Amino acid sequence: MLDSPTPRATPKWLARSAIFCALLVFGLIVAGAQVTSNDAGLAVPDWPLAYGQAFPERWMEVRNVFIEHFHRIYAFAVGWTAAGLALACQFLEPRAYVRKFAWLLPVMVLCQGLIGAARILNFHRLGIALRPWIFGHLTLPALLTPAVFLTAAPPRGHSRGRPRAGTPPAHAPHR
């Protein structure tokens, strides 16, 4: 009789990466709060570039331009980090619901970026009331959830690593 293979365990580095990504999102919310509190949201008039360049001249010297452009760069990095985390979960995480949920964060970061872009590109003239900060605050709990899933004990039947020496395999009957 063939025994079913032991389920894969979630790598510890993947769980730690999810926590790191959650910290990055928290930092992004703080950076977004700086944009809002300094009224720097429209300091850079075009999107996705800034004054037609990825890094315009003297962008670090003008306070509101720096705050807004730094927030964009940071969000771009968080988006790629979240996509990398979701991709790693896709291949390394044994639980299907965690793999699916991990894709929520890059989608939310992308939506947040598009809301900010719509605001910059004057879509508010069409009567669209956009409040990017509301959606941004939903992004942190959306990332904390996979971080909790990845660090919490898996449900029964899932192994979280190799058994200790002298421990019988999970499928062996106890005597």
Buried (B, 14 or more C-beta within 10 A) or exposed (E): EEEEEBBEBBBEEBBEBBBBBBEBBBEBBEBBBBBBEBEBBEBBEEBEEBBEEEEBEEBEEBEBBBBBBBBBBBBEEBBEBBBEBBEBBEEBBBBEEBBBBBBBBBBBBBBBBBBBBBBBEEEEEEEEEBEBBEBBEEBBEBBBBBBBBBBEEBEEEBBEEEEEEEEEEBEEEEE
